[in-house]
Amino acid sequence: MKRITSFYLLAISILLLSCSQKNNKLGDFKLLPQPQEFEVSGVSSISHDGILKLKAENGEATPVINKDILMLGAGGKYTLIYGIDDNLDTPAEGYTLSISEEQIHIKAKDETGLFYAFKTLEQLMVDAKDQKVNLPLCQLKDYPLLAYRSIHLDVKHHLEKTEYYYELMDKLASYKINGIILEVEDKLKFKRQPIVASEDALSIEEWRKISDYAKDRHIEISPLVQGLGHASFILKHPEYKELRDSPESDWAFNPLDPKTYEVQFDLYLDAMEAFPYGRYLHVGGDEVHTTGRGSKESPLKLQLMWLDKVSKFAEEHGKTPIFWDDMPLKQADVYDPMFKKEMTQEEVDQVWKDNEHKLLEFLDIFPKNCIYMRWNYSSPQALGNIKAMQWFTDHGMEVMGATAGQTRWVLMPQEESNMENIRSFAVSSIDSGLNGLLLTLWDDDSPHFELYMRGILAFAEYAWIGDKRNKEEIKSAFRQREYGYTMADTNKAFITELESPVAFWKNALLKKNQRNYLPKMEDPLKEAVIEFPNKENIGAWSKAQEERLKTAAQTLSLTDSIAKKIEDARALALRNDYNLQVYAQVNKLVGFSPKILLALQDYDMAQSREDIIATASKLKQLESEFDSLRKELEVVYGKTRKLNKPDSYILDQDHHVHLANQSLNFDWQFYAEILFFKKLNQELEKEIYMENADSLKK
């Protein structure tokens, strides 16, 4: 009996030891993008810190991996078997991944699919490590629904520090982004037209190294060199003034001048050298109306003549041209229905019936080798938008959509990083059988790039798998991937809450929506900055500003709450603390304007001389606090971003009032606050003068 008892005790001990060695707790694995099929059946014996012994089925090279996540070694206890099988039952870039008790098995359709399988395995490893659990027993089958999933990297107004671009390539690859359209403007040191380049531009060789690095991670970078319009970065220079369509404007080239093409083709050649692996050459062409220096040709014909020439050049150099499609549609008067979701099919069809002939008149000179990029950042589901895309395909032209993770929002993206419109355009592109989709990330008002990440990851999800998870589920996956499982719960979220304080901040100290226009005003202190209290009429200012002050109090309370959430997030997050630091700075900045307004209210309501002096002193103190706040923000932003333009930089005519185009230093970010304190000092000096004058009279 003792022997039997001893035997059972030994067996139980062995079982308990086995259980302690194999962590039987099933972790919470939130992959992004979500795989097409992912079935979990239990917990494997493979620990997150286990060494994997590689076995290539057919001698395939190991993809680029993150060696801090996947630990490989010949003496590994667990085996990772992988191979490429072009007969695998998936589209291109597909793969299967299975995890058994002590083995991981990967089969991929092609090299890219193999790379993505390893990226998925890395995500599983990260979640396992974060939660201190073993990998799951699972079967996974995965492939993209859109073949080309590209983001737009816009560097026209500033550059990040070079190392940031390398880190960005790693991050984008981990989420299966496979393309970048890089809008270079003057941030490439052009050899053939060197005058164009900014002093701080990266050389062809430096961009080429970044392009090489991206290619190794299955990301192809294609250049966007603005062409017919958006040409201020070229035409602002006196040496190119003769090429302007209008001598007074640096916006557009004259499409009838042969030298226009000499310059543009030189820029294309340099850009193609810097980004040799991209299949595309994006030529821009949007938001421009040309006359050919007063010629009698129609703007539509001039546009298509230009497009034909640049498209042929691209094709001759092995590139497929991409063109923003808005101007032909505008010039033919079929543009508006694309942004009117309320229009019925009958109404849309009538607009086209009345105006399509304006396009058909020039159908023969629409280049057929060009991709017409239908950009729509607000209403891709509108019947007018779908009709326009269909018109191109019906006439033998290829079309691709462009959505946006950032448009003209100041400080940070709004509307949940534009997730709904990203979802809508991705779904319609998948349903229409289109090749791909571009996520534009405009730098016009130049938020910090870290603030684009939620939109980028939402795009990565929707472009890969379509509409399978709701927004809250995707946001939770975003937080888990970017910060760790400790941040996945909804009560840890704060980004969407921060949107309304940012929106209020934009014009909190201004009479109306004027922040982008301040440098263009003759007297912005008078025209734009809010009026100040008149001490001759106590309380009148507060009454006039009642709604603004109510919003200010609500905003201040909200930013205080968000500050606590960000502080807690920094304590909980397992990675990406820098991203949280940037959000913290945004929150501090937008919480400062409400403090100013409420301090003005105190000043307005003050009656006794002592209270007036005390409240005026508080207002003056806020200027010093703001200077400290600005310095702190610049230190944080400056860790990855080049904040100032070179002293030699020439600012252009700023036709579209881009905030980031309005000063050489970082003043543009704070113009409203700078002007407010300038006006405040003038007002307080005036009050002191009046008070002294009254004292002298007495």
C-alpha positions, 0 to 999 in steps of 0.5 A: 500500500505504501508503495502504491501511495508512493507511486501515485505521489511520484506520478503527481509530482512528475505531472505537477513538474511537467505542468510547471515547465509547460505554462498551461495558461492560454494567453490573449493573442491579438494579431494585426492584421487579423489572419484570414483563419486562426484556430487555437486549440490549446497551449504548446510546450514552446516557451516565448524564450525558447530557442528555435532550431531552423529547418528549411525544407528546400534550402530556402533562405531565412527571411529578415527577422527581429532577433530580439524576438525570435531566438534561433540556434542549432541546439534549440529544443523546438523546431521551426520547419519552413518552406516555399510551395508555389502550389499552396492554396492561397493568393500571392503573399499567403502562408500557413502556420501551425504550432504543435506541441514542440514544433512550428511549421510554416508553408508559404506561397512565395518569399513575401509570404514566408516573410509575413509568416515569420512576422506573424510568428513574431507577433505571437512570440511578443504576446507570449513574452508579454504575458509570460505564457507559451505559444498556442497550439494553433492552425493559421492560414493567411493571405491579403485581399488587396495586393498593394497596401501602400502608405504615403510618406510626405516629407515636403515640410520637414524630415525625420531623423534618418534612423527613424525611417529605418525603424519605420520600415521595420514597423510597417513590415511587421504589419504587412504594409508592402508599399510606400509612395514617398513625396520627396519635393525638395528633400532629395539632393537632386544632381541634375537640378541641384538648385531645387534641393533643400540644404538638409535634403538626403542624398540619392545614396542615403535614400537608396540605402533606406530603399534597400532596407525597405526592399529587404523587408518586402516594402517597395518605395516609389517616388512621388515628384509633384508635377504640373501643379504643387510645383512651388518647391521648384518654381519659387526659385528665380532660376525657374520663374520663366517656367511658371504658367502664371508669372506671378504664381509659383504654383504651376508649370507652363505645360506648353514650355519644352523646358518644363519637361527637361526639369521634371524629367531630370527630377524623375531620373534622380528620384528613380535612382534614389528609389530603384525598386518601386514599380510606380512613378507618381507624377502628382497633377492634382489641384491645378488649372493651367492656361499655357501662358494664356494659350487658347487651349482648354485646361483639360486638354493642357492637363492631358497633354502634360500627362501624356508626356510624363506618362510616356517618360515613365513607361520608357524607364520601366515605371507605371505612372500614377496620377491624381485624377481630380482635375479632369473630373473637375474640368468636366463638371462631374466632380461634386457627386463624389463628395455628396453621399446624399445623391441618388444613383439617378441624380449621379447618372444625370450629372454624368449624362449632362457632362460626360461628353466633356471627357469623351471629347479627349478620350483618345489622349487619356494615357492608357498606361497610367493608373488614375488614383481616385482620392476621396478622404470623406465619402468613398462610398458615395455613388458619385465616387463609385461612378467616377472609378467605374468610368475609368475602368469602362474606358480601359484605364486602371484605377486605384483608390486613395484614402487618408489617415491624415488630411488637414487636421492640426496637431493630430488626426481626428475622427478616430484616425479617419478609420471609418473612411479607411474601412469604407474605401478598403472594402469597396476596393476589395469588392471591386477587385482593385489591385490596391489602396493608398493611405495618404498621410499629408504633412501639410499641417505636420503632426508628429508622425507617431500620431499617425500610427493608429490610422496606419494600423487600421489601414493595415487591417482593412487592406489585408482582411477587409471588414472583419473586426469592429473599430473597438476591436481594432483599437484594442489590437492596436494598443496591444501591438503597440504598447502591450497586452496591459493596454488592450482594455478599453478603459486604457484608451485615451486617443479618441478622447484627446480629439475634442481638446485638439479641435478646440485648441486650434482656434481657442484664442482666435476669433474664428477658424484662422490659425492657418491664415495668421501669417498672411494677415496685415494685423493678426492681433486685431484681425484674429486674436480674441478681444480682451476684457475691458476693465471699464465694463466688468464682466461684459467679456465673460458674458460675451465669451460664455460658450467659449469659457464653458468649453474651456472649463470642460476641455481643461477637465478632460485634459486633466483626466487624459493626462492621468490616463497617459501617466498610467499608460506609461506605467503599464506599457511594455514598449513604445513609451516615446509614442506616449510621450508625444501624446502627453505633449499634445495633451499639455499643449491643448490643455494650456489654452483653456487655462489662459481663457479661464485666467482671462475670465478671472481678470475680467471679473476682478473688481478690487485693485488687489484682485486686478493686480493678482489676476494680471500677474497670473496672466503674465506668469502664464507666458513664462509657463508657456515658454517652458511648455514649448521647450519641453514639447520641442525636446520630445518632438526633436528626438525623432524630428528635424524641427527647423528648416535651414537658414537658407531655405526659401519659403514659397507662396503658401497657396494652400496655407500649410501651417508647416510652411510658414516659418523656418523655425518651429514658430508655426506650431505656436503662432496663435499663442505667440500672438496672444501673448504679444497682444496680452502684453500690449493690453496690460501695458495699456491698463497700467498706463491708464491706471497711472494716468488716473492716479496722477489726475487724482 
